[in-house]
Amino acid sequence: MSFFFNSPTIEPDKDTAFLDAVVSMSSNDSSVFVGASALRNSDVFAAINIIANDLASNRILVPKSSVLETRLNDKPNSNMNGRALKFALAAQMLLSGNSFALITDNGFQFIPNSQMTVQQDDVTGELTYTYTPNGQRSRQIAPDSILHFKCFTQDGATGVSPLYALQDEVALQKKGNNLLKGFFDSPSRNVLQVHKTDLSSDAKSNIRNKFEQANRGALSTIILDDSMSLTGLTIDTGLLKAVNTNEFSTQKIASCFGLPQSMLNVEEVHSSMTQANSQYLQSTIYKYMDCFTSELAFKLGKQVIYDDSRLRVNKQQDIDNVIELTKAGVYSPEEAKQKLGGTQ
């Protein structure tokens, strides 16, 4: 038996309580741990929030089963509504590459990754899901009783998060932010030189502490005698400007999640808002929707589709279309007024 994850136990992310799990994904030369702490990066948070919100806010349709449709969208279990379940599944899938829900007689139960271990038989390829609720005994769950969502997979069975490819970019962005934070936390950096003395380390430390205490505050007056001189140190403002305006990491984060750069507030010179929205629909959200509908159809044995009508609404385009059709004589002025929400 071989584990999908680097170890049979998935340790909880101690940095934050928003999500329960850190998922370990092994590569050829290293292991990377991706957890909810990644949400502390504003661009990663924005990317996941955009995609998860659209997956959660639009209804999943099950044409031949109104009961299943109601459970998926309205009341999957007694603890959460349908939007909360879909959002949690989408966010966990994007963060860790995998998300799980238990299929029950009354609906669907979200399972944190920290409570799920997946194994695959080396010979048969058969999957085994082991569910360990907090404080309870482990039990095996049949594969057809588990919804296992994954947005990127190398073997068709285990998922990899987009964050796997963003380790360097996220680290670079964090270092740049820390540089800016350090500058504003300590904007004044000085060298206090005491003349004609041979000071020990303790003496230097005492002088520095007393000097800082005496001159604390933006409007403090600095008083020196003939034995001292004060020289200010400055940081290269060009470097600060470069860090502050650098969009490289943001562009890479948008790229890995499949988002148009403008959705993360990066200006795209040769793309309009309409083009960006069209790109988002065709190249991004439909692919993530298919991650959900394909798994649901496979495990539930039902036709499952996403209702994307809310995403396709473009009011300005509808107005322009009505105006053009009215100019062409297809609509009368009265019909056009009615279609645009006016009264006859």
N, C-alpha and C positions, 0 to 999 in steps of 0.2 A: 504494500500500500504506500502511496506517496501523497504528501500533503500539498494542496494548492498554496497554502500559506507557509511561511518560513518555519513556523513552529506550530504544534497542535494547539497552543494556547495563544490567544490574541489579547495583548495587554491593553487595558484602558488608557486613554489619553489623559494624563495627569494635568495637562496644561489648561483644560477647559471642560466644562460640564455640558456644553451644547450638544455634542454627540458622544456616544458611549465608547467608540472603538477607535483603535489604531490598527490598520491593516498592514501586514508585512507582505511585501511583494519582492520576490527574488529575481535578480538579473544574473548575467554571466559572471559579474565581478563584485557585486555588492548587494546589499539589501537596503531598501528605502522604506521608511515608515511615514505614512501619510495619515494625518488625523485632523480633528477639528481645529487644532491650533493654526492650520493653514488659513482659516477664516480671518485671522488677524491681519492678513494682507488685504488691503482694501480692494485691489483689482480682482483677486481671487474671490473675495466675498461677493463683489458685484457680478462677476461672471456666473457664479453658482446661483446667486439670487435671481438673476434674469431667467436662466434656463429652468430652474426648479419652480419658479413662480408660474411660468407658462405651462409647464407640465402639470402643475397642481390646479391651476385656475380653469383649465379647459376640460370639459367632460369627456370621459371615455364611454363610447357608445357600444352597447351589446344588443344589436337589433332583435335577436330572437330570444332575449332573456331580460325582461325588465327587472327581475329580482336581482340578478347579478349586476346590472347597471346601477341600480339603487345602492347596492352594497359598496361598489367601487367608488361612487361619487358622493354619496350622502352619509351612510352610516356603516362603515366597514367593521366596526366593533364598538363596544360600549365605552371606550376610552377616548376616541378621537373621531373627528369627522373625516369625510373623504379627502378634502383639500389637505388637511394636516398629514394624512397617511401618504398621499402622493408626493407632497413636498419633502417629507422625511426620506422616502425611498429615493427620490431624485437627488437630493442633497448628499445622501450617503453614497449613492452610486458615483456621483461626480467626485466626491472627496476621496473615496477609497477604491473605486472601480467596481465594487460589489454592493448590493443591498438585497435584503431578504424580507419576505412576508410569508407567514404561515397561513395556508388555506384551511379554514375551519368550517364547521357546519353552518355557522351563522355569519360568516364573512371572512375578513382578513386581519391578521395580527402582525404588526411591525416587529421585526426581530433585530435588535442591535447586533452589529458584527462581532462584538465582544462575546456574544452568547452562541455563536455559530461556528462550527468547524466543518470544513468540507474535505473529504478524502476521495481519491479516485483509484480504482483498482488498476494496477499496471498492465494486467493481461486483458481483462474484459472492458476496461474503460468505464465501468459502472460507478456512479457517484453515490456517496454516502454522506448524508447531512446529520451531524450530531448537534442537538440543541441542548444547551445548558442554562436554564433560567437562573437568575441570581438566587443563591441559597437553596437550590433544588438539585435533584439528581439529573444526570445527563440522560437523554433518550434519543434514539435514532428516528429520523423523519424520512419517510419515503420521498424520493425525488419529485413524484407527481403531487405531493402535498406542500411543496415549497415553491414560491415564486422567487427566482434568482435573477435579478436585473444586472446587466453589465453593459457598458457603453463601448468598451474596446477590449477585444480578447484576441489572444494569440493561438489558443487551442480550442475555442468554442465553449469552454467550460468555466474558465476563471477570468475575471475582469481586471483591467489595469486603469488606474486613474489618469486623467490628463496631467495631474500634478507630478506624475512620475518623470515627465519630460521637462519639468519646470524647476528642478532643484536649483540650478545655477542662477536662473533669472530671478527667482524669488529671493535667494540669498543675496544677490547683487542689489536688488531693490531695498532689502532690509538694511544692508550696510550703508547705502546712500541715505536712507531715512535716519539711521543712527548718527551719521555725520552731521546732518542738519540739526537733529535734536541736540547733539552735544554742543554745537556752536551756539544755539540759542539758550541752552541751559547755562553755559559759561561763556558769555559774549566777551568778557574782559579777561585777557591772559597777559600777565606781566612778569617781568624778571626784576626782583628786588635785589640790588647788589649792595652788600655791606662792605665798606672799604676798610682796608688795613686790619683785617681780622682773619683768624684761622678757626673756622667754626666746625664743630662736630656735627654729625648727622642730627642728633637730638636738638642741638642748638638751632640749626637751620629750621627744623620742624617747628620748634617753639616760636621762633621769630615769624615764620610764615603764618601760623595760626593766629598769633596776636595781631599781626598786620591785617589779616582778613577780617577778624572780628572788629577791629577799630575802624575799618573802612567799608563795612558792609552797607549795601544800599546804593541805589543808582545816583543819589545826590550827595553821597558822603564826600567830605573834604579830606584829601590826602595830605598828611603833614610829614615831612622828612627833615632830618638834620643833615649836617655836613658829611656825616659818615655813611649816608645812604644815597642811592640813585635808583630811579624807577624807569624801566624801559618797557614799552608795550609791545606785545607780539600780535601780529595780524595773520589771519588765514586768507589764502588766495580766494578772493571773491569770484574769480572766474570758475574755480572748481565748484564753489557753492551753487553758482548759476547753472553749471552743467548738470549737477546732481538734481537740482530743482526742476529743470526742464527736460531731463532725460525721459524719453518715452519708450526706450528699447524694451524694457521688461514688460511694460503694459501691452505693447504690440505682440510680444511673444505669448503672453497669457491669453490675449484675445485669440490668437492663432490656434493655440492648442485646444481651446474650448470650442473653436469653430465660429467665433463671434466676429461680426464686422467691427473694425477698430473703433468706429464712431460710437458704438454702444458702451465703450469704456472711456469715452470723452477724448479720443485721439482723432484729430481732424484728418479726414481723408480728402485729398485735393481733388481727385477725379471721380468722386462718388457723391451723389445726392442722397438726401434722406430716404427718398422713395426707393432708390437703388439699394441702399443699405438694408431697408426693411425687406425687400424682395430677396436679397441675398440671405438674410437671416432665416426667412421662411424656407427657402429651397435648400440651403446648404447646412443649416444648423438645426432648427427646432424639429423639422420633420424627421431627421435622423434619430434624434433623441426620443421622439414620440414612438418611432418604430421599435426602439429598445423595449418600450413598455408593451405595445400592442402585440408584438411577436411572441413575447414570453407569456402574456396572458392567453393568447389564442392557443399556444402550444400546450399549456398546462390545464386550461379550462375547457378546451375542445369546442370553443365557440368563436364565431366571427366577432372580432373586436376592432374598432376603429376610433380614432380621435376626432372629436368635433373641433375643427380648426376655424370655424366661421368667425369667431371673435378676433382671431389673429389676422384674418384677411380683410377686415373692415378698414377701408381707407376713405374717410369722409370727404376729404378734399378731392380725391380722384373721382368719387361718385358725383360730386357737384360738377366737376369739369366735364364728366361724361354726359350728364343731363344737359348742360349748356350746349355742348357740341351737337347732341342729338336734336335739341330744340332749334338750333341754327340750321340744321339739315332738314328740318320739317318733320322729323319723326315724331316729336312731341309738340303739342300746342303749348302756348304760354301757360294756360290753365293746368294742363297735365304736368308740366315741368314744376309749377309752383306746388302742386300736390305732392309730387315725388320728393321735393326738397323740404317737405314738412309744413308747407303753408296751407292756408285754407282757400277754398274755392270762392 
